[in-house]
Amino acid sequence: MAITASMVKELRESTGAGMMDAKKALQETDGDMQAAQDWLRTKGLAKAAKKSGRTAAEGLVGVAVEGGRGVAVEVNSETDFVAKNAEFQQMVTGIATTALAVSDLEALKAAELNGKPVETVLTDAIAKIGENMTLRRVAAVEGESVAAYVHNAAAEGLGKIGVLVALKGADNGIGKQIAMHVAATSPASLSEADLDPALVEREKSVLTEQARESGKPEQVIEKMIEGRMKKFFEEVTLLGQKFVINPDLTVAEAAKEAGVEVTGFVRMAVGEGIEKQEEDFAAEVAKTLKG
């Protein structure tokens, strides 16, 4: 029997299974919708889909570097306990390595890992481990050399914060130092030119109002705003920040002394921007008892 897109869509909506899993289930059952649902249940895939609504804000960031390219991926789980699971860690490492050859998140989900699409590997892990997991994002940098650093490392290349720094020139150790700096300071951008214009305008507006409240002449106010904006750029841009290892130098100056130029960076922290659901213990128990 020919499997149509509408059949796959119907099965996905009724079970929450992934597109490829739904299609395979229909193929295996000759298009019988009920049998396909049962097939997914026996494989644990429908069960895994039911967990997809639960908040996954823990997990790990995995980094991988090959030649002049570095990638970081965030794979989330519901609990930190799962992030310490050896199988979960092995999966994140595999996903990070796979990401070296792709351009974006959707391509990564479709890329093959151990003979299966990454998305399927993740679904299988959900069914086996029993927690919702998500492959949330991937980011990459490229340069003549790339340095990586993970903070709160759980294993090689895995941690709660992952940083990549791209350099022009041969890295003599300064790359990892700058990556550690990025982990600590979380700069908003590489340089003033890369800053979000909306962020710059908002900061300038606030500083302008503050300066006008001083009641000083307009020309003095303009100088005040100029000086405060310069300080703002120094605080939020990587190249303008004081280097944590040697505060007498900016990051740009430290890189120059080491014979390199910083051309890009990525800082990825587990769960940033995810709104976590908080429940007290009594509510959690009551919820469990209700099934």
QUIPEUR-V216889 format. One record per pair of residues at least 24 apart in sequence whose C-alpha atoms are under 10 Angstrom apart, sorted by the first residue. I is the first residue (numbers start at 1). J is the second residue. D is the distance in whole Angstrom. If there is no record, write none. Layout:
i = {I:I}
j = {J:J}
d = {D:D}
This chain:
i = {1:1:1:1:1:1:2:2:2:2:3:3:3:4:7:7:7:8:11:11:11:12:12:12:14:15:15:15:15:15:15:15:15:16:16:16:16:16:16:16:16:17:17:17:17:17:17:17:17:17:17:17:18:18:18:18:18:18:18:19:19:20:20:20:20:21:21:21:21:21:22:43:43:44:44:44:44:44:44:44:45:45:45:45:45:45:45:46:46:47:47:47:47:47:48:48:48:48:48:48:48:48:48:48:48:48:49:49:49:49:50:50:51:51:51:51:51:51:51:52:52:52:52:52:52:53:54:54:54:54:54:55:55:55:55:55:55:55:55:55:56:56:56:56:56:56:56:56:56:56:56:57:57:57:57:57:57:57:57:57:57:57:57:58:58:58:58:58:58:58:58:58:59:59:59:59:59:59:59:59:59:59:59:59:59:59:60:60:60:60:60:60:60:60:60:60:60:60:60:60:60:60:60:60:61:61:61:61:61:61:61:61:61:61:61:61:61:61:61:61:61:61:61:61:61:61:62:62:62:62:62:62:62:62:62:62:62:62:62:62:62:62:62:62:62:62:62:62:63:63:63:63:63:63:63:63:63:63:63:63:63:63:63:63:63:63:63:63:63:63:64:64:64:64:64:64:64:64:64:64:64:64:64:64:64:64:64:64:65:65:65:65:65:65:65:65:65:65:65:65:66:66:66:66:66:66:67:67:67:67:67:68:68:68:68:68:68:68:68:68:68:69:69:69:69:69:69:69:69:69:69:69:69:69:70:70:70:70:70:70:70:70:70:70:70:70:70:70:70:70:70:70:70:71:71:71:71:71:71:71:71:71:71:71:71:71:71:71:71:71:71:72:72:72:72:72:72:72:72:72:72:72:72:72:72:72:72:72:72:72:73:73:73:73:73:73:73:73:73:73:73:73:73:73:73:74:74:74:74:74:74:74:74:74:74:74:74:74:74:74:75:75:75:75:75:75:75:75:75:76:76:76:76:76:76:76:76:76:77:77:77:77:77:77:77:77:78:78:78:78:78:78:79:79:79:82:82:82:82:83:83:83:83:84:84:85:85:86:86:87:87:88:88:88:88:88:89:89:89:89:89:89:90:90:91:91:91:91:92:92:92:92:93:93:93:93:94:95:95:95:95:95:96:96:96:99:99:99:100:100:100:102:102:103:103:103:104:104:104:104:105:105:105:105:105:106:106:108:108:108:109:136:136:137:138:139:139:139:139:139:140:140:140:140:140:140:141:141:141:141:141:141:141:142:142:142:142:142:142:143:143:143:143:143:143:143:143:144:144:144:144:144:144:144:145:145:145:145:145:145:146:146:146:146:146:146:146:146:146:147:147:147:147:147:147:147:147:147:148:148:148:148:148:148:148:148:149:149:149:149:149:149:149:149:149:149:150:150:150:150:150:150:150:151:151:151:151:151:159:159:159:160:160:160:160:161:161:161:161:161:162:162:162:162:162:163:163:163:163:163:164:164:164:164:164:165:165:165:165:165:165:166:166:166:166:166:166:166:167:167:167:167:167:167:167:167:168:168:168:168:168:168:168:169:169:169:169:169:169:170:170:170:170:171:171:171:171:171:172:172:172:173:174:174:174:174:174:174:175:175:175:175:175:177:177:177:177:177:178:178:178:178:178:178:178:178:178:178:179:179:179:180:180:181:181:181:181:181:181:181:182:182:182:182:182:182:182:182:183:183:183:183:184:185:185:185:185:185:185:185:185:186:186:186:186:186:186:186:187:187:187:187:187:187:187:187:187:187:187:188:188:188:188:188:188:189:189:189:189:189:189:189:189:189:190:190:190:190:190:190:190:190:190:190:190:190:191:191:191:191:191:191:191:191:191:191:191:192:192:192:192:192:192:192:192:192:193:193:194:195:195:195:200:200:200:203:203:203:204:204:204:207:238:238:238:239}
j = {26:27:29:30:31:32:26:27:30:31:27:30:31:31:31:32:33:33:36:37:40:37:46:49:46:40:41:45:46:47:48:49:50:45:46:47:48:49:50:51:52:41:44:45:46:47:48:49:50:52:120:123:45:46:48:49:119:120:123:119:120:110:117:119:120:45:46:119:120:123:46:124:127:123:124:125:126:127:128:130:120:123:124:125:126:127:128:123:127:123:126:127:128:130:122:123:124:125:126:127:128:129:130:131:132:133:123:126:127:132:127:132:78:126:127:130:131:132:133:123:126:131:132:133:134:132:78:131:132:133:277:79:131:132:133:134:274:275:276:277:80:131:132:133:134:136:271:274:275:276:277:132:133:134:136:270:271:272:273:274:275:276:277:82:83:133:160:270:271:272:274:276:83:84:88:89:92:133:134:135:158:159:160:269:270:271:84:88:89:92:93:152:153:154:157:158:159:160:161:162:268:269:270:271:89:92:93:96:137:138:150:151:153:154:157:158:159:160:161:162:163:267:268:269:270:271:89:91:92:93:94:95:96:97:138:150:153:154:155:156:157:158:159:160:161:162:163:268:92:93:95:96:97:99:100:138:139:140:148:149:150:156:157:158:159:161:162:163:164:268:93:94:95:96:97:98:99:100:140:146:147:148:149:156:157:158:162:164:96:97:100:140:141:142:145:146:147:148:157:164:97:100:101:142:145:146:142:143:144:145:146:141:142:143:144:145:146:147:166:167:168:100:101:140:141:142:143:144:145:146:147:164:165:166:96:97:99:100:139:140:141:142:143:145:146:147:148:163:164:165:166:265:266:96:97:98:99:100:101:102:138:139:140:141:142:146:148:162:163:164:266:96:97:99:100:137:138:139:140:141:148:157:158:161:162:163:164:266:267:268:97:99:105:108:135:136:137:138:139:140:158:162:268:269:270:134:135:136:137:138:139:158:159:160:161:162:268:269:270:271:122:133:134:135:136:137:138:270:271:131:132:133:134:135:136:137:270:271:126:131:132:133:134:135:270:271:130:131:132:133:134:276:131:132:133:129:130:131:133:154:158:159:160:154:155:129:154:154:155:125:129:122:125:126:129:133:154:155:156:157:158:159:155:158:118:121:122:125:122:135:157:158:155:156:157:158:118:119:121:122:135:138:138:157:158:138:139:140:138:139:140:138:140:138:139:140:137:138:139:140:135:136:137:138:139:137:138:135:137:138:135:270:271:268:268:164:265:266:267:268:164:165:166:264:265:266:165:166:167:263:264:265:266:166:167:168:263:264:265:167:168:169:170:261:262:263:264:168:169:170:171:260:261:263:169:170:171:175:260:262:170:171:175:176:179:262:263:264:265:171:173:174:175:176:177:178:179:265:175:176:177:178:179:180:265:266:175:176:177:178:179:180:181:182:183:267:176:179:180:183:267:268:269:179:180:183:184:269:268:269:270:268:269:270:271:267:268:269:270:271:266:267:268:269:270:265:266:267:268:269:264:265:266:267:268:262:263:264:265:266:267:260:261:262:263:264:265:266:255:259:260:261:262:263:264:265:255:259:260:261:262:263:264:255:258:259:260:261:262:258:259:260:261:255:258:259:260:261:258:259:260:258:254:255:257:258:259:260:255:258:260:261:262:243:244:245:251:255:238:243:244:245:251:252:254:255:262:265:265:266:267:244:245:238:241:242:243:244:245:251:238:241:243:244:251:265:266:267:266:267:268:269:244:235:236:237:238:241:242:243:244:236:237:238:266:267:268:269:234:235:236:237:238:239:240:241:265:266:267:233:235:236:237:238:267:233:236:237:238:239:240:264:265:266:236:237:238:239:240:241:252:262:263:264:265:266:233:234:236:237:238:239:240:241:252:263:264:230:232:233:234:236:237:238:239:240:233:237:237:233:236:237:229:232:233:228:229:232:228:229:232:232:262:264:265:263}
d = {9:8:10:6:6:9:9:8:8:8:7:8:6:9:8:10:8:9:8:7:10:9:9:9:9:8:9:8:5:8:9:7:8:9:6:9:8:5:7:9:8:10:10:6:6:9:8:5:9:10:10:8:8:9:10:8:8:8:8:10:10:10:9:9:8:8:9:10:8:9:10:9:8:9:8:10:9:5:8:10:9:7:7:10:8:6:10:10:8:10:9:7:10:9:10:6:8:9:5:5:8:9:7:8:7:9:8:8:8:8:10:9:10:8:9:8:7:5:9:10:9:9:6:8:8:8:8:8:6:9:9:10:10:7:9:9:8:8:7:7:10:8:6:6:7:10:8:8:10:8:10:10:9:9:10:7:5:8:9:6:8:7:9:9:7:9:9:6:6:10:10:9:5:9:9:9:9:8:9:10:10:9:8:10:6:8:9:9:8:7:10:10:9:8:10:6:6:6:8:9:10:8:6:9:10:8:9:9:10:10:8:10:9:10:8:6:5:6:6:6:9:10:7:7:6:10:9:10:6:6:9:8:6:9:10:8:10:10:9:9:6:5:7:9:9:7:10:9:9:8:9:6:8:9:10:10:10:9:7:8:8:9:5:7:9:10:6:8:8:10:8:10:9:6:6:9:8:7:10:10:10:8:10:10:7:9:10:9:9:8:8:10:10:10:9:7:8:7:9:9:9:7:10:10:9:8:9:9:8:7:8:8:5:5:5:5:6:9:8:9:10:7:10:7:6:4:7:9:8:6:9:9:10:8:10:10:9:7:8:6:5:6:9:9:6:8:8:10:7:8:8:10:9:7:8:10:7:6:9:10:7:6:4:7:9:10:9:10:9:7:9:6:9:8:9:8:6:5:6:9:9:9:10:10:7:8:8:8:8:7:9:8:9:10:8:8:6:4:7:9:10:9:8:10:10:8:6:6:6:7:9:10:10:9:9:9:7:8:7:8:9:7:6:5:6:8:9:8:9:10:8:5:5:6:7:10:7:7:9:7:6:5:7:9:10:10:10:6:6:7:9:10:8:9:10:8:10:8:10:8:10:9:10:7:9:9:10:10:9:9:9:9:8:10:9:10:8:8:10:10:8:10:9:10:9:8:8:9:9:9:10:8:9:9:7:7:9:10:9:10:9:10:9:9:9:8:9:9:10:10:8:10:10:9:9:8:9:7:8:9:8:8:6:6:8:9:10:9:10:8:8:10:9:9:9:9:10:7:9:8:8:10:10:10:8:7:7:6:10:9:7:7:7:6:8:10:9:8:9:5:6:8:10:10:9:7:8:5:6:7:9:10:10:9:7:6:6:9:10:10:9:8:7:9:10:10:10:9:9:8:9:9:5:5:9:9:7:9:8:6:10:9:6:9:10:10:9:6:9:9:6:6:10:9:8:10:10:9:8:8:10:10:10:10:8:7:9:9:10:9:8:8:6:5:9:7:6:4:6:10:8:6:5:6:9:7:6:5:6:9:8:5:5:7:9:7:8:6:4:7:9:10:9:6:6:5:6:9:9:10:6:6:5:5:7:9:10:9:6:5:6:7:10:10:9:7:5:7:9:9:8:7:10:10:8:8:7:10:7:9:9:9:8:7:10:7:9:8:8:10:9:10:8:9:9:8:10:10:9:8:9:9:7:10:9:8:9:10:8:9:9:9:9:9:9:9:7:6:8:9:7:10:10:9:10:8:9:7:10:7:9:9:8:9:9:10:9:9:10:10:9:8:9:8:10:7:9:10:10:8:5:5:5:9:10:8:10:10:9:10:9:5:6:8:10:10:7:5:6:9:10:9:8:9:9:5:5:6:8:10:10:8:8:6:7:10:8:9:9:5:6:6:7:10:10:10:9:10:10:6:9:9:6:9:9:8:10:9:9:9:9:8:9:9:9:10:8:8:9:7:9:10:9:9:9:10}
